[in-house]
Amino acid sequence: VLIGIHNRGVPLAGRIQAKIKNISGVELSLGSLDITFHRDDYRERLVIPQVEGTDIPFSLDGKTVILIDDVLYTGRTIRAALDELNSFGRASKVQLAVLVDRGHRELPIKADFVGKNIPTHEGEHVNVTFTETDDVDSVYLLRNQEA
């Protein structure tokens, strides 16, 4: 089972699903996860969050779940995703796949699958775009004034 975290984990999960099907002929179940109300900074945000909604139309009981996101940074997004995921059953195993791991963890979370490690410094930001959501595929490392 592949589950993408909104926003940019969703198109990445779709691409991974298509690649696996193309290579193996197996079509894995695909879902999406909205962690908006599970974030620990939810009440601190000054803007009203855009809620995308979770779409997991199948049980996770006994399944291996690969949680997919674009960038792994502090680990707080993944912690929130794991909290939300528990609402949909008890997976036998949860693994994490990310396109970019930029380091600087605040929680003991490690990706099982990483596209690229891009160590960042204070004041830097990794910006990922996908054709499906942003009309272009790109990964940029931005300094604070550019972010």
C-alpha positions as a Python dict, from the first residue, in 0.01 Angstrom:
ca = {
    (1, 'V'): (0, 0, 0),
    (2, 'L'): (134, 345, -94),
    (3, 'I'): (9, 653, 90),
    (4, 'G'): (115, 1005, -8),
    (5, 'I'): (113, 1291, 240),
    (6, 'H'): (-59, 1607, 111),
    (7, 'N'): (52, 1811, -69),
    (8, 'R'): (354, 1695, -264),
    (9, 'G'): (373, 1341, -132),
    (10, 'V'): (55, 1261, -324),
    (11, 'P'): (189, 1312, -679),
    (12, 'L'): (514, 1140, -579),
    (13, 'A'): (317, 838, -452),
    (14, 'G'): (125, 827, -780),
    (15, 'R'): (448, 827, -978),
    (16, 'I'): (598, 551, -764),
    (17, 'Q'): (281, 344, -806),
    (18, 'A'): (302, 385, -1186),
    (19, 'K'): (673, 288, -1194),
    (20, 'I'): (613, -24, -985),
    (21, 'K'): (324, -126, -1212),
    (22, 'N'): (535, -62, -1523),
    (23, 'I'): (825, -272, -1392),
    (24, 'S'): (640, -554, -1215),
    (25, 'G'): (286, -547, -1348),
    (26, 'V'): (158, -514, -989),
    (27, 'E'): (-72, -222, -911),
    (28, 'L'): (-39, -129, -545),
    (29, 'S'): (-327, 36, -360),
    (30, 'L'): (-286, 413, -342),
    (31, 'G'): (-414, 655, -81),
    (32, 'S'): (-359, 1009, 38),
    (33, 'L'): (-325, 1148, 388),
    (34, 'D'): (-412, 1495, 518),
    (35, 'I'): (-229, 1566, 844),
    (36, 'T'): (-355, 1922, 895),
    (37, 'F'): (-525, 1862, 1230),
    (38, 'H'): (-253, 1630, 1362),
    (39, 'R'): (31, 1882, 1329),
    (40, 'D'): (177, 2001, 1659),
    (41, 'D'): (198, 2358, 1522),
    (42, 'Y'): (-168, 2365, 1409),
    (43, 'R'): (-277, 2623, 1669),
    (44, 'E'): (32, 2840, 1615),
    (45, 'R'): (-31, 2900, 1246),
    (46, 'L'): (-160, 3246, 1158),
    (47, 'V'): (-341, 3142, 840),
    (48, 'I'): (-639, 2913, 807),
    (49, 'P'): (-502, 2581, 680),
    (50, 'Q'): (-615, 2436, 349),
    (51, 'V'): (-762, 2095, 426),
    (52, 'E'): (-724, 1845, 141),
    (53, 'G'): (-889, 1547, 307),
    (54, 'T'): (-765, 1194, 357),
    (55, 'D'): (-851, 929, 99),
    (56, 'I'): (-776, 575, 216),
    (57, 'P'): (-1063, 363, 78),
    (58, 'F'): (-922, 35, 211),
    (59, 'S'): (-823, -120, 543),
    (60, 'L'): (-462, -102, 653),
    (61, 'D'): (-498, -401, 888),
    (62, 'G'): (-207, -640, 836),
    (63, 'K'): (-70, -444, 537),
    (64, 'T'): (274, -303, 471),
    (65, 'V'): (232, 71, 423),
    (66, 'I'): (486, 291, 251),
    (67, 'L'): (429, 649, 359),
    (68, 'I'): (554, 894, 96),
    (69, 'D'): (651, 1261, 122),
    (70, 'D'): (863, 1504, -75),
    (71, 'V'): (1102, 1635, 194),
    (72, 'L'): (1203, 1496, 533),
    (73, 'Y'): (1324, 1764, 773),
    (74, 'T'): (1239, 1775, 1146),
    (75, 'G'): (1027, 1459, 1144),
    (76, 'R'): (719, 1639, 1277),
    (77, 'T'): (519, 1591, 957),
    (78, 'I'): (586, 1217, 970),
    (79, 'R'): (487, 1198, 1338),
    (80, 'A'): (157, 1368, 1249),
    (81, 'A'): (110, 1129, 956),
    (82, 'L'): (162, 827, 1181),
    (83, 'D'): (-101, 965, 1421),
    (84, 'E'): (-353, 1005, 1137),
    (85, 'L'): (-264, 667, 986),
    (86, 'N'): (-363, 485, 1305),
    (87, 'S'): (-725, 587, 1240),
    (88, 'F'): (-735, 354, 939),
    (89, 'G'): (-628, 26, 1094),
    (90, 'R'): (-325, -150, 1230),
    (91, 'A'): (-66, -191, 957),
    (92, 'S'): (181, -475, 1004),
    (93, 'K'): (465, -244, 898),
    (94, 'V'): (504, 123, 806),
    (95, 'Q'): (801, 238, 599),
    (96, 'L'): (892, 588, 488),
    (97, 'A'): (999, 701, 140),
    (98, 'V'): (1106, 1059, 68),
    (99, 'L'): (1243, 1234, -237),
    (100, 'V'): (1479, 1455, -32),
    (101, 'D'): (1621, 1412, 319),
    (102, 'R'): (1765, 1742, 438),
    (103, 'G'): (1863, 1634, 789),
    (104, 'H'): (1809, 1835, 1110),
    (105, 'R'): (1573, 1590, 1279),
    (106, 'E'): (1393, 1695, 1597),
    (107, 'L'): (1232, 1352, 1638),
    (108, 'P'): (1384, 1002, 1605),
    (109, 'I'): (1252, 938, 1253),
    (110, 'K'): (1451, 794, 963),
    (111, 'A'): (1345, 728, 603),
    (112, 'D'): (1370, 374, 467),
    (113, 'F'): (1394, 497, 107),
    (114, 'V'): (1560, 829, 9),
    (115, 'G'): (1591, 974, -340),
    (116, 'K'): (1864, 1223, -245),
    (117, 'N'): (2027, 1341, 76),
    (118, 'I'): (2070, 1719, 66),
    (119, 'P'): (2223, 1840, 394),
    (120, 'T'): (2106, 2194, 460),
    (121, 'H'): (2222, 2479, 682),
    (122, 'E'): (2018, 2708, 905),
    (123, 'G'): (1822, 2947, 685),
    (124, 'E'): (1807, 2714, 384),
    (125, 'H'): (1493, 2556, 244),
    (126, 'V'): (1432, 2275, -6),
    (127, 'N'): (1152, 2351, -251),
    (128, 'V'): (1007, 2062, -455),
    (129, 'T'): (759, 2107, -739),
    (130, 'F'): (579, 1852, -955),
    (131, 'T'): (415, 1889, -1293),
    (132, 'E'): (88, 1763, -1146),
    (133, 'T'): (66, 2042, -887),
    (134, 'D'): (302, 2316, -1006),
    (135, 'D'): (334, 2267, -1385),
    (136, 'V'): (707, 2185, -1357),
    (137, 'D'): (930, 1921, -1197),
    (138, 'S'): (1207, 2075, -988),
    (139, 'V'): (1404, 2059, -665),
    (140, 'Y'): (1564, 2383, -545),
    (141, 'L'): (1781, 2463, -247),
    (142, 'L'): (1691, 2818, -144),
    (143, 'R'): (1858, 3054, 101),
    (144, 'N'): (1634, 3224, 359),
    (145, 'Q'): (1581, 3543, 157),
    (146, 'E'): (1467, 3336, -145),
    (147, 'A'): (1223, 3106, 41),
}
